[in-house]
Amino acid sequence: MTFTARGGAILSLTQQKQGPDKGVCAAPESAAACIQDALAAVDEAAYCWLIDEDRLIWSDGAWRVLGIDEDTMERIASGRGYAALLENDNLTTRYDTVMYTRATDHGDGVRFAIEYTLKSTDADGAPVRVEDCGRWHAGAEGKPAIVRGVVRRLGQATAMRNGRGIMLRDPNSGLLTHHGLMEALEESFKGYRDNGGSFAFVAVSVDNLDVIIDAYGHRRAGELLALIGRRLREVARSGDTVAHLGDSRFGLIVNDCTLEDLNVAIRRFLMSVNTRVLETETGPVWAMASVGGVILPDMATDVEEALFCAEEALSKARRQPLCRFAIYEEDSKRSSERRINARLTADIIDALHNHRFTLAFQPVIDAENGKPWFHEALLRLKQDDGRIVPAVHLIPLAEKLGIIRLIDFTVAELALITLRDHPAARLSINLSGYTALDPFWQRRLLDLIAGHDDLATRLLIEITETATLDEPEVIAAFIGQLRELGCEVAIDDFGSGYTSYKGLKLLKPDVVKLDGSYCHDLTENQENAHFVRALIDMADKIGFTVVAEWVRGEEDAALLREWGVRGLQGHLFGAADVGKPWPAPELETSRLQDALLSGADKSDLLQAACPKCVEPRGVADAPAEVEATTTGAEGPTRANAGDDLATLSGQLDDELRKLKALLAQLRGG
């Protein structure tokens, strides 16, 4: 492909003679014409830009690709002339991409690929979106000297989407979408890692958007967001990237940015939104924005971490009443907390996958006869060294991350297995407010219990008082559904919130568990004594029973019994223990005899001896899942459900000796 002068300043591909069929190259000498036809067929135009001379050389027919009149080609024979053809709101240009790069030409040139919009001189006057791909080469001083590339005209859909069909640019505003920004961030990380330097990612949030929607409606809020997008694009530097991330969020990539530069840029972005009334088409609006930024790749090494750091800075900015902007700084304390959180999260997930959660049982004593009324099932964790420890340290993080719903469901499964295997057992389990208020997990828990009336009637569900305060009507409806299945319901930690007499009448609990802080020093602390007696009086009127928690001394226990408390719980009456306080399941001797006569091995004999305690062969070998428990016609099953296998195995050995002796006698006879 050779370039020659044509029409003075314009240089184009050499024209060669074509054969009879214009679509076919008739001879080798028409190769350049064939290439020219190929470019035209795919709406592409080749160019060569000699930077020092500012001379721009185009292939024939480039005017068609660029959407301009043929006469206009005279005006774009230079880089400066071509720049005048660009729309004003382009986020990047060929000049910025080449001239402001930090990349270095090591001999093979430096590749680039960008998109931008051209003004059109066609009859319809519609802007033309193009993709510009090429490679620049350095001169003697190492600076860009020559650029060779191809401009391709894009259809509207192509310009807005990537190769997977995902929308990268908003067709109305021209701003990048969330997906577009993620790809742009990824490219920026790659470029700056390869060539050095730093850039920044900035997150902008319109904090009062909900208020604006309530006051003016969605239309004006939408106009406001479009206006803010334009404002951010106006104050951003040429070559920087602006994206609308959805709802009230915007993101910007600021190239070649130091910490000092970022301080200036963030203030500029904030002032473009917060310092003036914004005039939308339907009226004026006052917006309040917060801005957070992070220097990359110094403070984050990938896209996910960059987003997290910018969000951290944005959260800090929102907490500042006056200067609503912040730049991310490494916090050693927060980093340590995150490492601990990461480790605890891994522990929780591993415990769920590998069935390392188990239950301990603390008795709740019947105040009238001193015998266990029921046992509270408390979560415990089996550690790698075999120790079983309380799991209370995991609960706050599990609630924060939302994993508490899985833990609650696991506790319910383990409790139902215990109730199934021990007919004498009566249990209570704790349910977090997150689970109790989540319709999806409400349904899952109800489905788990449904169909097992004999188990449900021995199960008490404890819901914390603070959970009932948020949405008491929702909790009341859930309590009603649990009661329909046969469960009883308790309000736990009563006194830690501010539930009223009206609230208790709405919820209609079967049991109220009095917060332990009110259940000690009753002879000395008259406030505690008055509160307990008032609750007992209320229980008589509404119709629930009272359980006192954390009872420590005999004197307090005696007063609580005297005042009418039904249940007493605390270390005075027994600590939580993983051992089962009920008789072990009995062997089913007839099943065992049948299995023995059929020649079964010991694992099959265990299954025959106590089918409720041992899974059928193959179940225990199934892949472990977070939610590995199922519910069937005979109740819930779990791969590690045989908590009494040690006891059963010993009993089985004794029975085997007896039955083998009997079998030998029968055969001998």
C-alpha positions as CSV (number, residue, x, y, z in Angstrom):
1,M,0.0,0.0,0.0
2,T,1.6,3.3,-1.1
3,F,0.6,6.8,-0.5
4,T,0.7,9.5,-3.2
5,A,-0.4,13.1,-3.4
6,R,-3.8,13.9,-4.8
7,G,-5.5,17.3,-5.0
8,G,-2.6,19.2,-3.3
9,A,-2.6,18.5,0.4
10,I,-4.6,15.3,0.4
11,L,-2.7,12.1,-0.1
12,S,-4.4,8.8,-0.8
13,L,-3.9,5.2,-1.8
14,T,-2.5,4.8,-5.4
15,Q,-5.4,4.0,-7.8
16,Q,-4.8,0.9,-9.9
17,K,-6.8,-0.4,-12.9
18,Q,-9.5,-2.9,-12.0
19,G,-10.6,-5.8,-14.2
20,P,-14.0,-6.1,-15.9
21,D,-15.7,-7.1,-12.7
22,K,-15.2,-4.2,-10.2
23,G,-15.6,-6.5,-7.3
24,V,-12.6,-8.7,-8.4
25,C,-8.9,-7.9,-8.7
26,A,-7.9,-8.9,-12.2
27,A,-4.2,-8.7,-11.8
28,P,-1.5,-8.4,-9.1
29,E,-1.0,-4.7,-9.9
30,S,-4.5,-4.1,-8.7
31,A,-3.7,-5.2,-5.1
32,A,-3.9,-1.7,-3.7
33,A,-7.3,-1.2,-5.4
34,C,-8.5,-4.5,-3.8
35,I,-7.4,-3.3,-0.4
36,Q,-9.2,0.0,-1.0
37,D,-12.4,-1.9,-1.9
38,A,-12.0,-4.1,1.2
39,L,-11.8,-1.0,3.4
40,A,-14.8,0.6,1.8
41,A,-16.8,-2.7,2.2
42,V,-16.4,-2.7,5.9
43,D,-16.8,1.1,6.4
44,E,-13.2,1.7,7.3
45,A,-10.6,4.3,6.3
46,A,-6.8,4.0,6.8
47,Y,-4.7,7.0,7.8
48,C,-1.1,8.0,8.5
49,W,-0.5,11.0,10.7
50,L,3.0,12.6,10.5
51,I,3.0,14.5,13.8
52,D,6.0,16.8,13.4
53,E,4.5,18.1,10.1
54,D,0.9,17.8,11.4
55,R,0.1,16.1,8.1
56,L,-2.8,13.6,8.0
57,I,-2.9,11.2,5.0
58,W,-6.2,9.3,4.3
59,S,-7.1,6.4,2.1
60,D,-9.5,7.0,-0.8
61,G,-13.2,7.2,0.1
62,A,-12.5,8.2,3.7
63,W,-15.1,10.9,3.5
64,R,-17.8,8.3,3.2
65,V,-16.7,6.5,6.4
66,L,-16.4,9.8,8.3
67,G,-19.9,11.0,7.2
68,I,-18.6,14.2,5.7
69,D,-18.8,15.8,2.3
70,E,-15.9,15.0,-0.1
71,D,-15.0,18.7,-0.2
72,T,-14.5,18.6,3.6
73,M,-11.5,16.3,3.1
74,E,-9.4,19.3,2.3
75,R,-10.0,20.6,5.9
76,I,-8.9,17.4,7.7
77,A,-5.5,17.1,6.0
78,S,-4.0,17.9,9.4
79,G,-4.4,16.7,13.0
80,R,-5.6,20.2,14.0
81,G,-8.2,20.2,11.2
82,Y,-9.4,16.7,12.1
83,A,-9.7,17.7,15.8
84,A,-12.2,20.5,14.7
85,L,-14.4,17.7,13.3
86,L,-14.9,16.1,16.7
87,E,-18.0,16.6,18.9
88,N,-17.3,18.7,22.0
89,D,-18.4,16.1,24.5
90,N,-16.0,13.3,23.6
91,L,-14.4,11.7,26.6
92,T,-11.2,11.0,24.7
93,T,-9.5,11.9,21.4
94,R,-6.7,10.5,19.2
95,Y,-4.5,13.4,20.1
96,D,-5.0,13.0,23.9
97,T,-4.5,9.2,23.7
98,V,-1.2,9.5,21.7
99,M,0.3,12.7,23.1
100,Y,-0.5,12.3,26.8
101,T,0.3,8.7,27.1
102,R,2.9,7.4,29.6
103,A,3.6,4.4,27.4
104,T,7.0,3.9,25.8
105,D,7.8,2.7,22.3
106,H,10.4,-0.1,22.6
107,G,10.6,-0.6,18.8
108,D,7.3,-2.1,17.9
109,G,5.2,0.9,18.5
110,V,2.4,1.4,21.0
111,R,-1.1,0.1,20.2
112,F,-4.2,2.1,21.0
113,A,-8.0,1.7,20.5
114,I,-10.6,4.3,21.3
115,E,-14.1,5.5,20.4
116,Y,-15.3,9.0,19.8
117,T,-18.0,10.9,17.9
118,L,-17.6,13.1,14.8
119,K,-19.7,16.0,13.6
120,S,-21.4,15.1,10.4
121,T,-21.9,17.2,7.2
122,D,-24.3,14.7,5.7
123,A,-27.8,15.8,4.8
124,D,-29.3,14.3,7.9
125,G,-26.6,15.9,10.1
126,A,-26.5,12.9,12.5
127,P,-23.2,12.5,14.5
128,V,-21.0,9.6,13.5
129,R,-19.6,7.2,16.1
130,V,-16.2,5.7,15.1
131,E,-13.7,3.3,16.5
132,D,-10.0,4.5,16.0
133,C,-7.4,1.7,16.2
134,G,-3.8,2.0,15.4
135,R,-0.2,2.1,16.6
136,W,2.1,5.1,17.1
137,H,5.9,5.0,16.7
138,A,8.4,7.2,18.5
139,G,11.0,9.5,16.8
140,A,14.6,10.1,17.8
141,E,13.7,11.7,21.1
142,G,11.3,9.0,22.1
143,K,8.2,11.1,21.6
144,P,5.3,10.0,19.3
145,A,6.3,10.9,15.7
146,I,4.0,8.9,13.4
147,V,0.7,7.3,13.8
148,R,-0.8,4.6,11.5
149,G,-4.3,3.3,12.0
150,V,-7.8,2.6,10.8
151,V,-11.0,4.5,11.6
152,R,-14.2,2.3,11.5
153,R,-17.7,3.6,11.4
154,L,-19.9,2.1,14.1
155,G,-23.6,1.5,14.0
156,Q,-25.5,2.8,17.1
157,A,-25.9,-0.6,18.7
158,T,-22.2,-1.6,18.0
159,A,-20.9,1.7,19.5
160,M,-22.9,1.1,22.7
161,R,-22.1,-2.5,23.3
162,N,-19.0,-4.7,23.8
163,G,-18.3,-8.0,22.0
164,R,-20.6,-9.9,24.4
165,G,-23.5,-7.6,23.7
166,I,-23.3,-5.9,27.1
167,M,-24.2,-2.2,27.1
168,L,-21.1,-0.1,27.7
169,R,-22.5,3.4,27.0
170,D,-25.8,5.1,27.8
171,P,-27.4,5.9,24.4
172,N,-29.0,9.0,25.8
173,S,-26.2,10.6,27.9
174,G,-23.2,9.1,26.1
175,L,-21.7,8.3,29.5
176,L,-20.2,4.9,30.2
177,T,-22.4,2.4,32.0
178,H,-21.3,0.3,35.0
179,H,-20.0,-2.4,32.7
180,G,-18.2,0.2,30.5
181,L,-16.5,1.7,33.5
182,M,-15.3,-1.7,34.7
183,E,-13.7,-2.5,31.3
184,A,-12.2,1.0,31.2
185,L,-10.8,0.5,34.8
186,E,-9.3,-2.8,33.8
187,E,-7.6,-1.2,30.8
188,S,-6.3,1.6,32.9
189,F,-4.8,-0.8,35.5
190,K,-3.1,-2.7,32.7
191,G,-1.7,0.4,31.1
192,Y,-0.3,1.9,34.3
193,R,1.1,-1.4,35.5
194,D,3.0,-1.8,32.3
195,N,4.2,1.8,31.9
196,G,4.3,3.2,35.5
197,G,2.6,6.3,36.9
198,S,-0.7,6.7,38.7
199,F,-4.3,7.5,38.0
200,A,-7.4,7.9,40.2
201,F,-10.9,6.5,40.5
202,V,-13.5,8.9,41.9
203,A,-17.0,8.0,43.1
204,V,-19.8,10.6,43.2
205,S,-23.1,10.1,45.0
206,V,-26.1,12.3,45.0
207,D,-27.2,11.9,48.6
208,N,-30.6,13.6,48.5
209,L,-31.9,11.9,45.4
210,D,-34.7,10.1,47.4
211,V,-35.8,13.4,48.8
212,I,-35.9,14.9,45.3
213,I,-38.0,12.0,44.1
214,D,-40.4,12.3,46.9
215,A,-40.7,16.1,46.5
216,Y,-40.8,16.4,42.6
217,G,-41.1,12.9,41.2
218,H,-38.9,10.6,39.1
219,R,-39.0,12.8,36.0
220,R,-37.2,15.8,37.6
221,A,-34.8,13.4,39.4
222,G,-33.9,11.8,36.0
223,E,-33.3,15.3,34.5
224,L,-31.2,16.2,37.5
225,L,-29.0,13.1,37.0
226,A,-28.6,13.8,33.3
227,L,-27.6,17.4,34.1
228,I,-25.1,16.3,36.8
229,G,-23.6,13.9,34.2
230,R,-23.1,16.7,31.8
231,R,-21.6,18.9,34.5
232,L,-19.1,16.3,35.5
233,R,-18.1,15.8,31.9
234,E,-17.6,19.5,31.5
235,V,-15.3,19.8,34.4
236,A,-13.4,16.6,33.7
237,R,-10.2,16.9,31.7
238,S,-10.1,15.8,28.1
239,G,-9.2,12.1,28.1
240,D,-10.7,11.4,31.5
241,T,-13.7,9.0,31.7
242,V,-17.1,9.7,33.2
243,A,-19.7,7.0,33.8
244,H,-23.2,6.8,35.3
245,L,-23.2,3.7,37.5
246,G,-27.0,3.7,38.0
247,D,-29.4,5.4,40.5
248,S,-27.5,8.2,42.3
249,R,-23.9,7.1,41.5
250,F,-21.3,8.4,39.1
251,G,-17.7,7.2,38.6
252,L,-14.7,9.0,37.0
253,I,-11.3,7.7,35.9
254,V,-8.8,10.6,36.2
255,N,-5.6,9.8,34.2
256,D,-2.1,10.7,35.1
257,C,-3.2,11.8,38.6
258,T,-1.1,12.4,41.7
259,L,-2.5,12.8,45.2
260,E,-2.2,16.6,44.8
261,D,-4.0,16.5,41.4
262,L,-6.8,14.3,43.0
263,N,-7.4,16.9,45.8
264,V,-7.9,19.6,43.1
265,A,-10.1,17.3,40.9
266,I,-12.4,16.2,43.7
267,R,-13.1,19.7,44.8
268,R,-13.8,20.6,41.2
269,F,-16.3,17.8,40.8
270,L,-18.0,18.6,44.1
271,M,-18.3,22.3,43.3
272,S,-19.9,21.5,39.9
273,V,-22.8,19.9,41.8
274,N,-23.1,21.4,45.3
275,T,-22.5,25.1,44.9
276,R,-25.4,26.1,42.7
277,V,-29.0,25.5,42.0
278,L,-29.3,23.1,39.0
279,E,-31.9,24.2,36.4
280,T,-33.7,21.2,34.9
281,E,-36.3,21.3,32.2
282,T,-39.1,21.0,34.7
283,G,-37.7,23.4,37.3
284,P,-34.7,24.2,39.7
285,V,-33.3,21.5,42.0
286,W,-30.7,21.7,44.8
287,A,-28.5,18.6,44.9
288,M,-26.2,17.5,47.6
289,A,-23.4,15.3,46.5
290,S,-20.5,13.5,48.3
291,V,-17.2,12.5,46.5
292,G,-14.6,9.9,47.4
293,G,-11.5,9.0,45.5
294,V,-8.5,6.7,45.5
295,I,-5.1,6.8,43.9
296,L,-4.3,3.8,41.8
297,P,-2.5,1.5,41.6
298,D,-0.8,2.6,44.8
299,M,-3.8,2.0,47.1
300,A,-5.5,-0.8,45.2
301,T,-4.2,-3.4,42.7
302,D,-7.4,-4.4,40.9
303,V,-10.8,-3.2,39.9
304,E,-12.7,-4.8,42.8
305,E,-10.3,-3.4,45.4
306,A,-10.4,0.1,43.7
307,L,-14.2,0.1,43.9
308,F,-14.1,-0.9,47.6
309,C,-11.5,1.8,48.5
310,A,-13.5,4.5,46.6
311,E,-16.7,3.4,48.5
312,E,-14.8,3.6,51.8
313,A,-13.7,7.2,51.0
314,L,-17.3,8.0,49.9
315,S,-18.7,6.7,53.2
316,K,-16.2,8.9,55.1
317,A,-17.2,11.9,53.0
318,R,-20.8,11.4,53.8
319,R,-20.0,11.5,57.5
320,Q,-18.4,15.0,57.2
321,P,-21.0,17.7,57.6
322,L,-19.2,20.4,55.7
323,C,-16.5,19.2,53.3
324,R,-18.3,16.2,51.8
325,F,-15.2,14.8,50.1
326,A,-12.5,12.3,51.1
327,I,-9.5,10.5,49.7
328,Y,-8.9,6.9,50.7
329,E,-6.1,6.4,53.1
330,E,-4.8,3.1,54.4
331,D,-6.0,2.5,58.0
332,S,-4.0,-0.2,59.8
333,K,-6.7,-0.8,62.4
334,R,-9.4,-1.2,59.7
335,S,-7.0,-3.5,57.7
336,S,-6.5,-5.6,60.8
337,E,-10.3,-5.8,61.3
338,R,-10.8,-6.8,57.7
339,R,-8.2,-9.6,58.0
340,I,-10.0,-10.9,61.1
341,N,-13.4,-10.6,59.3
342,A,-12.0,-12.5,56.3
343,R,-10.8,-15.3,58.6
344,L,-14.0,-15.5,60.5
345,T,-16.0,-15.5,57.3
346,A,-13.9,-18.4,56.0
347,D,-14.6,-20.2,59.3
348,I,-18.3,-19.7,59.0
349,I,-18.5,-20.9,55.3
350,D,-16.2,-23.9,56.1
351,A,-18.3,-24.9,59.1
352,L,-21.5,-24.8,57.0
353,H,-19.9,-26.8,54.2
354,N,-18.3,-29.4,56.4
355,H,-21.0,-29.7,59.1
356,R,-18.7,-28.4,61.9
357,F,-21.6,-26.7,63.6
358,T,-23.3,-28.6,66.4
359,L,-25.5,-27.9,69.4
360,A,-25.1,-27.6,73.1
361,F,-28.1,-27.8,75.4
362,Q,-28.7,-25.6,78.5
363,P,-31.6,-26.6,80.7
364,V,-34.5,-24.2,81.5
365,I,-35.8,-25.4,84.9
366,D,-39.5,-25.5,85.8
367,A,-39.7,-23.3,88.9
368,E,-42.4,-25.4,90.5
369,N,-40.8,-28.8,90.5
370,G,-37.1,-28.1,89.8
371,K,-37.0,-30.4,86.8
372,P,-36.0,-29.4,83.2
373,W,-38.9,-27.9,81.4
374,F,-37.0,-27.6,78.1
375,H,-33.5,-27.0,76.9
376,E,-32.2,-24.1,74.9
377,A,-30.1,-25.3,71.9
378,L,-27.0,-23.1,71.5
379,L,-24.6,-23.0,68.6
380,R,-21.2,-24.6,69.0
381,L,-18.3,-24.9,66.6
382,K,-16.1,-28.1,66.1
383,Q,-12.5,-26.9,65.7
384,D,-9.9,-28.8,63.7
385,D,-8.2,-30.0,66.9
386,G,-11.4,-31.6,68.0
387,R,-12.4,-29.0,70.6
388,I,-15.9,-27.7,70.6
389,V,-16.2,-24.0,71.4
390,P,-19.0,-21.4,71.6
391,A,-19.7,-19.8,68.3
392,V,-21.0,-16.5,69.7
393,H,-18.0,-14.6,68.3
394,L,-19.2,-15.4,64.8
395,I,-22.7,-14.1,65.1
396,P,-22.1,-10.3,64.8
397,L,-20.1,-10.7,61.6
398,A,-22.6,-13.3,60.3
399,E,-25.4,-10.8,60.8
400,K,-23.5,-8.0,59.1
401,L,-22.7,-10.2,56.1
402,G,-26.2,-11.8,55.9
403,I,-24.9,-15.3,56.5
404,I,-26.8,-15.4,59.8
405,R,-29.8,-16.7,57.8
406,L,-27.9,-19.8,56.8
407,I,-26.7,-20.3,60.4
408,D,-30.3,-20.0,61.7
409,F,-31.5,-22.5,59.2
410,T,-28.7,-24.9,60.2
411,V,-29.6,-24.6,63.9
412,A,-33.2,-25.4,63.0
413,E,-32.2,-28.5,61.1
414,L,-30.0,-29.7,63.9
415,A,-32.7,-29.1,66.5
416,L,-35.3,-31.1,64.4
417,I,-32.8,-34.0,64.1
418,T,-32.4,-33.9,67.9
419,L,-36.1,-33.9,68.4
420,R,-36.6,-36.8,66.0
421,D,-33.9,-38.9,67.6
422,H,-34.9,-38.1,71.2
423,P,-38.7,-38.2,71.8
424,A,-38.3,-36.9,75.3
425,A,-36.5,-33.7,74.2
426,R,-38.1,-30.3,74.2
427,L,-36.0,-27.5,72.6
428,S,-35.9,-23.8,72.0
429,I,-33.8,-22.2,69.3
430,N,-32.8,-18.6,68.6
431,L,-33.9,-16.8,65.5
432,S,-32.2,-13.6,64.4
433,G,-34.2,-10.6,63.5
434,Y,-32.7,-10.8,60.0
435,T,-34.2,-14.2,59.4
436,A,-37.5,-13.4,61.2
437,L,-38.0,-10.4,58.9
438,D,-36.9,-12.0,55.7
439,P,-39.9,-13.4,53.7
440,F,-37.8,-15.9,51.8
441,W,-36.2,-17.4,54.9
442,Q,-39.5,-17.3,56.8
443,R,-40.8,-19.5,54.1
444,R,-37.8,-21.8,54.1
445,L,-38.1,-22.3,57.9
446,L,-41.8,-22.9,57.8
447,D,-41.4,-25.4,55.0
448,L,-38.7,-27.2,57.0
449,I,-41.0,-27.6,60.0
450,A,-44.2,-28.3,58.1
451,G,-45.4,-31.9,58.0
452,H,-43.7,-32.8,61.3
453,D,-46.4,-32.0,63.9
454,D,-44.9,-34.4,66.4
455,L,-41.6,-32.4,66.3
456,A,-43.1,-28.9,66.0
457,T,-45.1,-29.3,69.2
458,R,-41.8,-29.8,71.1
459,L,-40.1,-26.7,69.5
460,L,-40.0,-23.2,70.9
461,I,-38.8,-20.4,68.6
462,E,-37.1,-17.5,70.3
463,I,-37.1,-14.1,68.6
464,T,-35.2,-11.2,70.1
465,E,-37.2,-8.3,71.4
466,T,-35.3,-5.8,69.2
467,A,-36.4,-7.6,66.1
468,T,-40.0,-7.3,67.0
469,L,-39.7,-3.5,67.3
470,D,-38.8,-2.9,63.6
471,E,-41.8,-4.4,62.0
472,P,-44.2,-5.8,64.7
473,E,-47.0,-6.6,62.2
474,V,-44.6,-8.7,60.1
475,I,-43.3,-10.6,63.2
476,A,-46.9,-11.1,64.5
477,A,-47.9,-12.7,61.2
478,F,-44.8,-14.9,61.2
479,I,-45.6,-15.9,64.8
480,G,-49.1,-16.9,63.7
481,Q,-47.7,-19.1,61.0
482,L,-45.4,-20.9,63.4
483,R,-48.2,-21.5,65.8
484,E,-50.3,-23.0,63.0
485,L,-47.5,-25.6,62.6
486,G,-47.6,-26.4,66.3
487,C,-44.6,-24.4,67.5
488,E,-44.5,-22.1,70.5
489,V,-42.9,-18.7,70.3
490,A,-40.9,-16.7,72.8
491,I,-39.7,-13.1,72.9
492,D,-36.1,-13.3,73.9
493,D,-34.0,-10.7,75.9
494,F,-37.1,-8.8,76.9
495,G,-36.2,-5.5,78.5
496,S,-33.3,-4.8,76.1
497,G,-35.8,-2.8,73.9
498,Y,-38.9,-0.8,74.5
499,T,-41.8,-3.2,73.7
500,S,-45.0,-1.8,75.1
501,Y,-48.1,-3.5,76.5
502,K,-49.7,-2.9,73.2
503,G,-46.8,-4.6,71.4
504,L,-47.1,-7.7,73.6
505,K,-50.8,-7.9,72.9
506,L,-50.1,-7.7,69.2
507,L,-47.4,-10.4,69.2
508,K,-49.2,-12.7,71.7
509,P,-46.0,-14.7,72.6
510,D,-46.3,-18.0,74.5
511,V,-43.2,-17.2,76.6
512,V,-41.3,-14.0,77.4
513,K,-37.6,-14.5,78.4
514,L,-36.6,-11.7,80.7
515,D,-33.2,-10.2,79.9
516,G,-30.6,-11.4,82.4
517,S,-29.6,-8.0,83.4
518,Y,-32.9,-7.7,85.4
519,C,-32.6,-11.1,87.1
520,H,-29.8,-10.6,89.7
521,D,-29.3,-8.6,92.9
522,L,-33.1,-8.5,93.3
523,T,-32.9,-7.8,97.0
524,E,-30.7,-4.8,96.5
525,N,-31.8,-3.5,93.1
526,Q,-35.4,-2.3,93.6
527,E,-35.7,-1.1,90.0
528,N,-35.0,-4.6,88.8
529,A,-37.4,-6.1,91.3
530,H,-40.2,-3.7,90.2
531,F,-39.6,-4.4,86.5
532,V,-39.8,-8.2,87.0
533,R,-43.0,-8.0,89.1
534,A,-44.6,-5.7,86.6
535,L,-43.8,-8.1,83.8
536,I,-45.3,-11.0,85.8
537,D,-48.5,-9.0,86.4
538,M,-48.6,-8.3,82.6
539,A,-48.1,-12.0,81.9
540,D,-51.2,-12.8,83.9
541,K,-53.3,-10.3,82.0
542,I,-52.1,-11.1,78.4
543,G,-51.6,-14.8,78.9
544,F,-47.9,-15.7,78.6
545,T,-45.3,-17.3,80.9
546,V,-42.1,-15.7,82.0
547,V,-38.6,-17.3,82.0
548,A,-35.8,-15.6,83.9
549,E,-32.3,-15.8,82.2
550,W,-28.8,-15.6,83.8
551,V,-30.0,-16.5,87.3
552,R,-26.9,-16.6,89.4
553,G,-27.8,-17.0,93.1
554,E,-30.2,-19.1,95.2
555,E,-31.6,-15.9,96.8
556,D,-32.6,-14.5,93.4
557,A,-34.1,-17.8,92.3
558,A,-36.2,-18.0,95.5
559,L,-37.6,-14.5,94.9
560,L,-38.4,-15.3,91.2
561,R,-40.2,-18.4,92.2
562,E,-42.2,-16.5,94.8
563,W,-43.2,-13.8,92.4
564,G,-44.5,-16.4,89.8
565,V,-41.7,-16.8,87.3
566,R,-42.3,-20.2,85.5
567,G,-38.8,-20.9,84.1
568,L,-35.3,-20.4,85.5
569,Q,-32.2,-20.5,83.4
570,G,-28.5,-19.9,84.2
571,H,-25.3,-21.5,85.4
572,L,-26.9,-22.1,88.8
573,F,-29.1,-24.8,87.1
574,G,-26.6,-26.1,84.6
575,A,-24.3,-24.8,81.8
576,A,-24.8,-25.6,78.1
577,D,-23.4,-29.0,77.3
578,V,-23.0,-30.8,73.9
579,G,-23.9,-34.1,75.6
580,K,-27.5,-35.2,75.1
581,P,-29.4,-35.0,78.4
582,W,-32.0,-37.6,77.2
583,P,-31.8,-41.4,76.9
584,A,-29.9,-42.8,73.9
585,P,-32.1,-44.3,71.1
586,E,-32.9,-48.0,71.7
587,L,-31.8,-50.7,69.3
588,E,-34.5,-52.2,67.2
589,T,-33.6,-55.9,67.8
590,S,-36.0,-57.4,65.2
591,R,-34.5,-55.3,62.4
592,L,-31.0,-56.3,63.6
593,Q,-31.8,-60.0,63.5
594,D,-33.2,-59.8,60.0
595,A,-30.1,-57.9,58.8
596,L,-27.7,-60.4,60.5
597,L,-29.5,-63.4,59.0
598,S,-29.1,-61.8,55.5
599,G,-25.3,-61.5,56.0
600,A,-25.1,-57.7,56.4
601,D,-21.8,-56.0,57.4
602,K,-21.5,-53.8,60.4
603,S,-22.4,-50.5,58.6
604,D,-25.6,-52.1,57.4
605,L,-26.3,-53.5,60.8
606,L,-26.0,-50.0,62.3
607,Q,-28.5,-48.8,59.8
608,A,-30.8,-51.6,60.7
609,A,-30.3,-51.1,64.5
610,C,-31.2,-47.4,64.5
611,P,-32.3,-46.0,61.1
612,K,-33.0,-42.6,62.6
613,C,-29.4,-42.2,63.7
614,V,-27.5,-43.5,60.7
615,E,-27.8,-42.4,57.1
616,P,-28.2,-44.9,54.3
617,R,-24.9,-45.9,52.6
618,G,-23.9,-43.3,50.0
619,V,-25.5,-40.3,51.6
620,A,-22.5,-39.5,53.8
621,D,-20.3,-39.6,50.7
622,A,-22.4,-37.1,48.8
623,P,-20.7,-33.7,48.1
624,A,-21.0,-31.4,51.0
625,E,-23.1,-28.3,50.4
626,V,-23.9,-25.3,52.5
627,E,-27.5,-26.4,52.6
628,A,-27.0,-30.2,52.7
629,T,-30.0,-31.0,54.9
630,T,-33.3,-32.1,53.4
631,T,-36.7,-32.8,54.8
632,G,-38.6,-35.9,53.9
633,A,-41.5,-37.9,55.0
634,E,-39.6,-39.3,58.0
635,G,-38.1,-35.9,59.0
636,P,-34.9,-34.0,58.4
637,T,-31.7,-36.0,57.6
638,R,-28.1,-34.9,57.7
639,A,-24.9,-36.6,56.7
640,N,-23.5,-36.3,60.3
641,A,-26.8,-36.9,62.0
642,G,-25.6,-40.0,63.9
643,D,-24.4,-38.2,67.1
644,D,-25.0,-41.4,69.1
645,L,-23.0,-43.8,66.9
646,A,-20.4,-44.4,69.6
647,T,-23.0,-45.6,72.0
648,L,-24.9,-47.6,69.3
649,S,-21.7,-49.2,68.1
650,G,-20.9,-50.5,71.6
651,Q,-24.5,-51.8,72.1
652,L,-24.3,-53.3,68.6
653,D,-21.2,-55.3,69.5
654,D,-22.9,-56.8,72.5
655,E,-26.0,-57.7,70.5
656,L,-24.0,-59.2,67.7
657,R,-22.2,-61.6,70.2
658,K,-25.5,-62.7,71.6
659,L,-27.2,-63.1,68.2
660,K,-24.3,-65.0,66.6
661,A,-24.3,-67.4,69.5
662,L,-28.1,-67.9,69.1
663,L,-27.7,-68.3,65.3
664,A,-25.0,-70.9,65.8
665,Q,-27.2,-72.9,68.2
666,L,-30.1,-72.7,65.7
667,R,-27.9,-74.0,62.8
668,G,-26.4,-76.7,65.0
669,G,-29.9,-77.9,65.9
